[in-house]
Each structure stands twice: as C-alpha cells, then as structure tokens.
Amino acid sequence: MPGSRLVVLVHGWSVTSTDTYGDLADRLEAEGRRDGGLDLDVRNIWLSKYVSFDDDVRMEDLSRAFEAAIRRELGQELDAGKRFICIAHSTGGPVIRDWWDRLYVQVPRSGRCPMSHLIMLAPPNFGSALAQLGKSRVGRIKAWTSGVEPGQRVLDWLELGSPEAWSLNRRWFEYTDSSTGTNPVYQFVLTGQSIDRSLYDHLNSYTGELGSDGVVRAASANLNATYVRLEQQKPTPIATGDSPRYEALGLKAGKPIASPRVAFALIPGRSHSGKEMGILRSIRAEPGDGHPTVEAILQCMRVDSGRAYAALCDRFAQQTETVQRAELVEKEVRLLPDRWFIHDPSSMVIFRVVDHRGYPVSTFDLKLIAGAEGDPNLLPKGFAIDRQANSKARENITYFFNAAVMHGSPEVVGDGGEVLRKTTEGAGMLGMEFTPHLTTGLVHFLPARLKATTKTLRAFVKPNETTMVEIVLQRVVRERVYRLTRERAPRDFKRGPDGPAVD
C-alpha cells in the first residue's frame, strides 16, 4: 500500500543537534516522491533526539526511552499495523539493536517487532578503539563528536571488549534468521574505510587507522561474525606427593558458530563524519547526484522478502570486494615526498577468558604462534595492527589483524609501478599459548596451548569480520580449602600441604 511505511532516523553518540542528519531527511522525501516503489510515508520521517552525554544514562535507559518515544509519537500508526524503517548512524546502531534485543527478543512484548528494516551507517557493533581514551580526549576528536564531552556509561559500552557489548553480540549468534517469517526484520550495515585527513588527530593514531573510517573499524561494524569456544582439558596429575602437580595443556576448539547473515557493504570514499566525506553528513538534498550512501540506502529500503534480502547480501558482498580492490592503494600528495597507504582487509578477534565456573580470569599472557613448529617468530611481519585490553574487564582483550598479511597477499604496486609491498606468504597456521599468572596456591590455573592449524587461522581471521573467542580454563581447587577432622585438640591449619585437586 503506497505510503505505508514510516522512517525513523537515529543519530550517533555525543550529538546535541538534529543538524547531524544533514540533508538525509530531505533527500529521502525527494526520493520517496520520485519513486513510489519505495513505499514511504514522506510525511512521517522522524528525527531522533536522544541524550548520550549524561554520565548516568546507560544503553538500557536509551532502549526503554526509545520504546516510549515511538509509542508516544507513532503509536496510532503502529497499532494500525504500520512498521518503520530505522536508519541509524554510528552508536545509534547498537542503541536500536539493544532495544530490539531487550524488548522484542529476550522478553517479547508481542510477536511483531514494529521495525521492518534497520539500516546502520558505520555502527560500532563490536566497539571502537577510541572509546578507551577517556571522556575528555574523545570529546575533542572531531571525527566522532562535536566537542561535547560524552556520557561515561555509553562510553563504557563502546569500549572494545566491554561485557555489555559481548553479551549483546553473543546473543546475536542465537537469533533465528530474522529475514524470514511473517514479520521479518532486515538488517543492513553500510560503512566506509576512508580516512578524512582533515579530521586526523595527530596525537591519536586511531583516527587514521587503516581498516577503519577514522572512528569505527569495518570489522567492528560488520555483524557477520564467528564465535569459537576453546575449552581446556581436565587436569591430570604429573607428580605425586602431598601437593601433586597437574597438567592440562590441551585447548579443545568447539565447532565455530557463524552469525545469521547480514547485508554488509563498504561504501566507497566515505569516512565516519564530516561534510565532505562523512557517510551521513555528506548527503545532499538534491536527488540524482549518485551519492553512494543514498544509493545503498535505497537498495536496502526496497527489500521486501527473504529472497530479495539474500540477493542484496550477494550484491553487497561483490560491492565490498570491488571497493577494496579500487581503494587498496591511497596516495597522499604532499609538499614533502608523497605518502602511500595500503588499505588491506582487516579483522578483529575478541578473546574472553573465564574459568569453567564462569568467573573471569584477568591476569595472563597470551602468545600467538604459527607454522607447524608453533613458533611466534613465524607470524608474518606487520600482521598485528593493535591490541587493547578492556579497562574494566581485563579478561577481555581485542586484537586487530591485517587479514591480507595473515593469509598472504600478492605484490602491491603504486601508480608509477613502484613496489609498495612484496608478496607475503602469510602465517599458514595459527595457534596460541596461554599462560595464567596465578599458577600456584589453593586456587590456581594451568597453562594451556592450542596447536597451530590452518583451520584455526581460517576461523579466527576473516576479512572485515570479528571473531569472538571464549577461552574456558579449568579452575583448580586444592583439598586444603576445606577439610574435616576428628581431632579435638587445638591445631593451627593456616599452613600445610595443599593436597590434591578436588572436583
């Protein structure tokens, strides 16, 4: 039915004015009037105004307030059976995902989610490396904020490896295919990998990090992801006596779990923000300019069936490959010698370390190894881009890898034929050695090892994607923690042999 769908725009984080949407609302109205097939109610394009710069506001608060807002403003239309298309920029993406998960997946209010399409522009679904810098520093980064000091609770969610983001994304693997059924919710992720050099912060290299748009990594935006559980074998004694020693070197990998498929596209020439290159702010009101973000949004809006969604997933995958080939080499012309940048596909791996009772293990050394010999020296040069431990959950560590280097890549040449990088062979295999710091005492842990294999490399390092790896260690509890005695005479039991491990 013409004019049956509503549109709700949701801004990003630390925004204080609706001018952040630029001309998107006007552009959608113009496109809707020009193309009746979009099925838009151009009278009902709603602009969100939510507060993320208050320290007391949490993601859950935003979710519940969003539900109240749509019921207050759109309740009559929603009760009549209409559904809305949501276009969310940056942190707006996780906000709406949390709302959908919290109110319509975990505890369903009804069998029908009022949202039909969620189109996310540069969403930090798995977090942003910038979030750990702190309120004051992040508030000064033009690529992300407008000079407004952000709210601490939302900032905590956005930090790489945050428990809140881990929980939401872990549940994502348990979703059924939301693109099918009688009330489908179609999800789309559109993001860029270009850096607006005018917004580069010379005191913070993350704003120029390759594999990102200056704020959000492509792998972090992408909801196509993998979950792997590594479980340590049960301890076996290797020495006898009053306090026997144990060993449990093996880490057994469960079958990798793939997330539901999501339409993901790299948008050419787009950065996170800015009027010239920003994936949202660079949109102009006049139709027909071929703006790549608008063209992709319109393709998303036209999806009306599971078959159409699957076809768009395929087209977006081809587009992503095309964009990465075209944008592989960037040349920055300067007064000094020109600079070259190689925009390789990258990947994130988030490790979470817990014991078999579910308690976090926060002090350890994790060493990656490669090759049949399991040697860290066999890892290819330049494979590691970044490593960041979550400041509040030290058991969660995020690695950022150059996927092209890890898997091997052909020679890269500049426009003058100069060799910018020779052919790389890649790691071939990948594994890890895990050494907990607490290895003695009444409660302790044992070192563990995952043998380097090609299977692990393929599962952990996927171009433009994130892999969540949960490492489950055996919590070794010694007999001396709790003993019974029939001796009536007083006796100090502060010391003594620890005894064997108990189940």
HUBELWO-V435039 format. One record per pair of residues at least 24 apart in sequence whose C-alpha atoms are under 8 Angstrom apart, sorted by the first residue. I is the first residue (numbers start at 1). J is the second residue. D is the distance in Angstrom with one decimal. If there is no record, write none. Layout:
i	j	d
I	J	D
I	J	D
This chain:
i	j	d
1	39	7.1
2	36	7.0
2	37	7.9
2	39	5.0
2	40	7.0
2	41	7.7
3	39	5.1
3	40	4.6
3	41	4.0
3	42	7.3
4	39	6.1
4	40	6.2
4	41	6.0
4	82	6.3
4	83	7.9
5	39	6.3
5	40	5.1
5	41	5.6
5	82	6.1
5	83	5.8
5	84	5.6
5	85	7.0
6	40	6.4
6	41	5.6
6	42	7.7
6	44	5.6
6	45	6.3
6	46	8.0
6	82	7.4
6	83	6.5
6	84	4.4
6	85	6.0
7	40	7.6
7	41	7.7
7	44	6.5
7	45	4.8
7	46	6.1
7	84	5.3
7	85	4.7
7	86	5.9
7	87	7.5
8	45	5.8
8	46	4.7
8	47	6.0
8	48	7.1
8	84	6.7
8	85	6.2
8	86	4.8
8	87	6.4
9	45	7.4
9	46	6.1
9	47	4.9
9	48	5.8
9	86	5.9
9	87	4.9
9	88	5.9
10	47	6.6
10	48	5.1
10	49	7.7
10	86	7.2
10	87	6.2
10	88	4.5
10	89	6.3
10	92	5.5
10	93	8.0
11	48	6.6
11	49	7.6
11	88	6.0
11	89	5.2
11	90	7.1
11	91	7.4
11	92	5.4
12	88	7.4
12	89	5.2
12	90	4.7
12	91	4.6
12	92	4.8
12	93	8.0
13	52	5.9
13	53	7.7
13	90	7.0
13	91	5.4
13	92	7.0
13	144	8.0
13	145	7.3
13	150	7.6
14	51	7.6
14	52	5.5
14	53	5.3
14	145	5.8
14	146	7.3
14	148	6.2
14	149	7.1
14	150	5.2
14	151	7.4
15	51	7.7
15	52	7.4
15	53	7.8
15	145	6.8
15	146	6.9
15	148	7.6
16	49	7.9
16	51	7.6
17	49	7.6
18	47	7.1
18	48	7.7
18	49	7.0
20	281	6.7
21	280	6.7
21	281	6.3
22	280	7.2
22	281	5.1
22	282	7.4
22	283	6.8
22	284	7.5
23	281	7.5
23	283	5.9
23	284	5.3
23	285	5.0
24	280	7.4
24	283	6.1
24	284	7.0
24	285	6.7
25	285	8.0
26	285	5.4
27	283	7.8
27	284	6.7
27	285	4.3
27	286	6.3
27	287	6.4
30	285	7.6
30	286	7.5
30	287	6.7
31	287	6.5
37	302	7.5
38	298	7.7
38	301	6.6
38	302	5.9
52	150	6.7
52	151	5.6
52	154	6.7
53	148	7.5
53	149	6.5
53	150	4.4
53	151	3.9
53	152	7.7
54	150	7.1
54	151	4.5
54	152	7.3
55	150	7.7
55	151	4.2
55	152	4.7
55	153	5.8
55	154	7.9
56	151	7.3
56	152	7.5
56	153	6.5
57	151	7.1
57	153	6.2
57	154	7.0
58	153	5.2
58	154	5.7
59	95	6.5
59	98	7.4
59	153	7.5
59	154	6.1
59	157	7.5
60	98	7.4
60	99	7.6
62	95	6.8
62	99	7.9
63	95	6.4
63	96	6.9
63	98	6.4
63	99	4.4
63	102	7.7
64	99	6.9
66	99	7.5
67	99	7.5
78	114	6.6
82	114	7.4
83	114	4.8
83	115	5.4
83	116	5.9
84	114	6.4
84	115	4.9
84	116	5.9
84	117	7.1
85	115	6.0
85	116	5.8
85	117	4.7
85	118	6.3
85	119	7.7
85	301	7.7
86	115	7.0
86	116	8.0
86	117	6.0
86	118	4.9
86	119	6.1
87	118	6.1
87	119	4.7
87	120	5.9
87	121	7.5
88	118	7.4
88	119	6.2
88	120	4.9
88	121	6.1
88	123	7.9
89	120	5.9
89	121	4.6
89	122	6.2
89	123	6.3
89	280	7.3
90	120	7.4
90	121	6.0
90	122	5.1
90	123	4.1
90	124	6.2
90	272	8.0
91	123	5.8
91	124	6.2
91	125	8.0
92	120	7.8
92	123	7.1
93	120	5.4
93	121	7.5
93	123	5.2
93	124	7.4
93	125	7.1
94	123	6.8
94	124	7.0
94	125	5.7
98	168	7.1
101	168	7.7
112	183	6.1
113	183	7.3
113	185	7.7
115	185	6.6
116	183	7.5
116	184	6.3
116	185	4.6
116	186	6.2
117	185	5.5
117	186	4.7
117	187	6.0
117	188	7.9
117	300	7.9
117	301	7.3
118	185	7.3
118	186	6.2
118	187	4.8
118	188	6.2
119	187	6.0
119	188	4.8
119	189	6.2
119	190	7.5
119	297	7.2
119	300	7.2
120	187	7.7
120	188	5.9
120	189	4.9
120	190	6.1
121	189	6.2
121	190	4.9
121	191	5.7
121	279	7.0
121	280	7.4
122	189	7.1
122	190	6.1
122	191	4.4
122	192	7.0
122	213	8.0
122	216	6.6
122	218	7.8
122	221	6.0
122	272	6.5
122	279	7.6
123	189	7.4
123	191	7.7
123	216	7.1
123	220	7.9
123	221	5.0
124	158	7.2
124	216	5.7
124	217	7.6
124	220	5.8
124	221	5.0
125	165	7.6
125	169	7.9
125	220	5.8
125	221	5.2
125	222	7.2
125	223	7.1
126	158	7.6
126	160	6.6
126	161	7.4
126	165	6.5
126	166	7.7
126	169	7.6
126	220	4.7
126	221	6.6
126	466	7.8
127	157	7.5
127	158	4.6
127	159	5.4
127	160	4.7
127	161	7.2
127	162	7.9
127	165	7.4
127	216	7.5
127	220	6.3
128	158	6.0
128	159	5.9
128	160	5.7
128	215	6.6
128	216	5.5
128	217	7.2
128	220	7.4
129	159	6.6
129	160	6.0
129	206	7.0
129	215	7.6
129	216	7.6
129	388	7.7
130	159	7.6
130	206	6.6
130	207	8.0
130	215	6.8
131	155	5.9
131	156	7.4
131	158	6.0
131	159	4.9
131	160	7.5
132	156	8.0
132	159	5.7
132	160	7.7
132	390	7.8
132	391	7.3
141	201	6.9
142	199	6.1
143	199	5.6
143	200	7.5
143	207	7.2
143	214	6.7
143	215	6.7
143	272	6.7
143	273	5.6
143	274	7.1
144	215	6.5
144	272	7.4
144	273	6.8
159	390	6.8
160	388	7.4
160	389	7.7
160	390	6.2
160	397	7.9
160	398	6.5
161	350	6.5
161	389	7.4
161	390	5.6
161	393	7.7
161	396	5.4
161	397	6.3
161	398	6.3
162	390	6.4
162	392	7.7
162	393	6.8
162	396	7.4
163	393	7.0
170	227	7.8
172	259	6.8
172	260	7.9
173	227	7.6
173	257	7.3
173	258	6.9
173	259	4.7
173	260	6.7
174	259	7.8
175	260	7.1
176	260	7.2
177	260	5.9
177	261	7.8
179	305	7.5
179	306	5.3
179	309	7.1
180	305	7.4
180	306	5.3
186	309	7.4
187	262	6.1
187	263	6.7
188	262	6.2
188	263	4.9
188	264	6.0
188	300	7.1
189	221	6.9
189	222	6.3
189	223	7.5
189	262	7.5
189	263	6.3
189	264	4.8
189	265	6.4
190	264	6.0
190	265	5.1
190	266	6.0
190	267	6.4
190	293	7.7
190	296	7.7
191	218	6.6
191	221	7.2
191	265	6.6
191	266	5.2
191	267	5.7
191	270	7.4
191	271	7.9
191	272	7.9
191	279	7.2
192	218	7.2
192	266	5.3
192	267	4.9
192	268	6.3
192	269	6.7
192	270	4.7
192	271	5.4
192	272	7.1
192	279	7.0
193	217	7.6
193	218	6.7
193	266	7.2
193	267	7.7
193	268	7.7
193	269	7.3
193	270	6.6
193	271	6.3
193	343	7.9
194	268	7.7
194	269	5.5
194	270	5.4
194	271	5.0
195	270	7.7
195	271	5.5
196	271	6.0
196	274	7.7
196	277	6.6
199	274	7.8
210	342	7.8
210	343	5.9
210	344	7.6
211	343	6.3
211	344	6.7
211	345	6.3
211	346	5.7
213	270	7.2
213	271	4.5
213	272	5.2
214	271	6.5
214	272	6.2
215	272	6.2
216	272	7.3
218	266	8.0
218	346	7.8
218	464	5.7
218	465	7.5
219	346	6.8
219	347	5.4
219	348	6.1
219	463	7.5
219	464	4.2
219	465	4.2
219	466	5.5
220	348	7.1
220	464	7.9
220	465	6.9
220	466	6.3
222	264	6.4
222	464	6.9
222	465	6.0
222	466	7.5
223	259	7.6
223	261	7.9
223	262	6.3
223	264	7.8
223	465	7.6
224	258	7.6
224	259	5.9
224	260	7.0
224	261	5.9
224	262	5.9
224	264	7.8
224	465	6.3
224	466	7.6
225	258	6.1
225	259	5.5
225	465	5.6
225	466	5.2
225	467	5.7
225	468	7.7
226	256	6.4
226	257	5.6
226	258	4.6
226	259	6.1
226	459	7.4
226	460	7.9
226	466	6.6
226	467	4.7
226	468	6.2
227	256	5.7
227	257	5.1
227	258	6.5
227	259	7.8
227	467	5.7
227	468	4.7
227	469	6.0
227	470	7.8
228	253	7.0
228	254	6.3
228	255	6.8
228	256	4.8
228	257	6.5
228	467	7.4
228	468	6.2
228	469	4.8
228	470	6.3
229	253	5.9
229	254	5.4
229	255	7.8
229	256	7.6
229	469	5.8
229	470	4.8
229	471	6.1
229	472	7.5
230	254	6.2
230	469	7.2
230	470	6.1
230	471	4.8
230	472	6.0
231	471	6.1
231	472	4.7
231	473	6.4
232	448	6.8
232	471	7.8
232	472	6.1
232	473	5.2
232	474	6.2
233	474	7.4
234	474	6.6
235	474	7.4
235	476	8.0
242	497	5.6
242	498	7.0
242	499	5.2
242	500	7.2
243	497	5.8
243	498	5.3
243	499	4.6
243	500	5.8
244	499	7.0
244	500	5.9
246	446	7.7
247	446	6.6
247	447	7.7
248	446	6.4
248	447	6.9
248	448	6.3
249	446	7.6
249	447	6.0
249	448	4.1
249	449	5.4
250	448	5.7
250	449	5.5
250	450	6.4
251	448	6.2
251	449	5.7
251	450	5.2
252	450	7.4
256	459	6.9
261	313	8.0
262	313	6.8
263	309	7.6
263	310	7.9
263	312	6.7
263	313	4.3
263	314	7.9
263	316	6.5
263	317	7.8
264	313	6.7
264	316	5.9
264	317	6.7
264	320	7.9
265	316	4.8
265	317	6.4
265	319	6.5
265	320	5.4
266	316	7.8
266	319	7.0
266	320	4.9
266	323	6.6
266	324	8.0
267	292	6.3
267	293	6.5
267	320	7.7
267	323	7.3
268	292	6.9
268	323	5.9
268	327	7.9
329	414	7.0
340	420	7.9
344	402	6.6
344	403	7.2
344	404	5.9
345	402	6.5
345	403	5.6
345	404	6.0
345	463	5.3
345	464	5.8
346	400	7.2
346	401	5.6
346	402	4.5
346	403	4.6
346	404	7.0
346	462	7.8
346	463	5.4
346	464	5.4
346	465	7.6
347	400	5.9
347	401	5.3
347	402	6.5
347	403	5.8
347	461	5.9
347	462	5.8
347	463	5.3
347	464	5.2
347	465	5.2
347	466	5.9
348	398	6.8
348	399	5.7
348	400	4.6
348	401	6.2
348	461	7.3
348	464	8.0
348	465	6.5
348	466	4.6
348	467	6.3
349	398	5.7
349	399	5.2
349	400	6.5
349	401	7.9
349	460	6.7
349	461	7.3
349	466	5.6
349	467	4.8
349	468	5.9
349	469	7.0
350	396	6.8
350	397	5.7
350	398	4.3
350	399	6.3
350	466	7.4
350	467	6.3
350	468	4.9
350	469	6.0
351	395	7.8
351	396	5.5
351	397	5.2
351	398	6.2
351	468	6.2
351	469	4.8
351	470	5.9
351	471	7.1
352	395	5.6
352	396	4.5
352	397	6.6
352	468	7.7
352	469	6.3
352	470	4.8
352	471	6.0
353	395	5.2
353	396	6.6
353	470	6.0
353	471	4.8
353	472	6.1
353	473	7.5
354	395	7.2
354	470	7.5
354	471	6.3
354	472	5.1
354	473	6.2
355	472	5.1
355	473	4.4
355	474	5.6
355	475	5.6
356	472	5.6
356	473	5.8
356	474	5.4
356	475	6.3
357	475	7.4
360	395	5.9
361	395	5.5
362	393	7.5
362	394	5.0
362	395	4.2
362	396	7.8
363	394	7.5
363	395	7.3
363	436	6.3
363	437	5.7
363	438	7.5
364	434	7.2
364	435	5.6
364	436	4.1
364	437	5.1
364	438	8.0
365	434	6.0
365	435	5.1
365	436	6.2
365	437	7.4
366	432	6.9
366	433	5.9
366	434	4.8
366	435	6.4
367	432	5.5
367	433	5.1
367	434	6.4
368	430	7.1
368	431	5.9
368	432	4.3
368	433	6.4
369	430	5.8
369	431	5.0
369	432	5.3
369	433	7.2
369	452	6.5
370	427	5.9
370	428	7.1
370	429	5.1
370	430	4.6
370	431	6.1
370	452	5.7
370	453	7.9
371	427	6.6
371	428	6.2
371	429	5.0
371	430	6.9
371	452	6.4
371	453	7.6
372	429	7.1
372	452	6.6
372	453	7.5
374	430	7.9
374	431	7.0
374	451	6.9
374	452	5.7
378	427	6.7
379	406	7.7
379	426	7.5
379	427	5.3
380	405	6.8
380	406	6.6
380	424	7.8
380	425	7.7
380	426	5.8
380	427	5.8
381	405	7.9
401	461	7.5
403	461	6.2
403	462	6.7
403	463	5.5
404	463	7.6
406	461	7.7
428	453	7.7
428	454	6.0
428	457	7.4
429	453	4.5
429	454	4.3
429	455	7.6
429	456	7.1
429	457	5.7
430	454	6.4
430	456	5.8
430	457	4.9
431	456	6.7
431	457	7.7
441	478	7.9
441	498	7.7
442	476	7.9
442	477	5.9
442	478	5.1
442	479	7.9
442	480	7.0
442	481	6.4
442	498	6.5
443	475	6.9
443	476	5.5
443	477	4.6
443	478	6.4
444	475	6.3
444	476	5.3
444	477	6.9
445	473	7.1
445	474	6.5
445	475	5.7
445	476	5.8
446	473	7.8
446	474	7.4
446	476	7.9
476	501	6.2
476	502	7.5
477	501	5.5
477	502	5.9
477	503	7.7
478	502	5.9
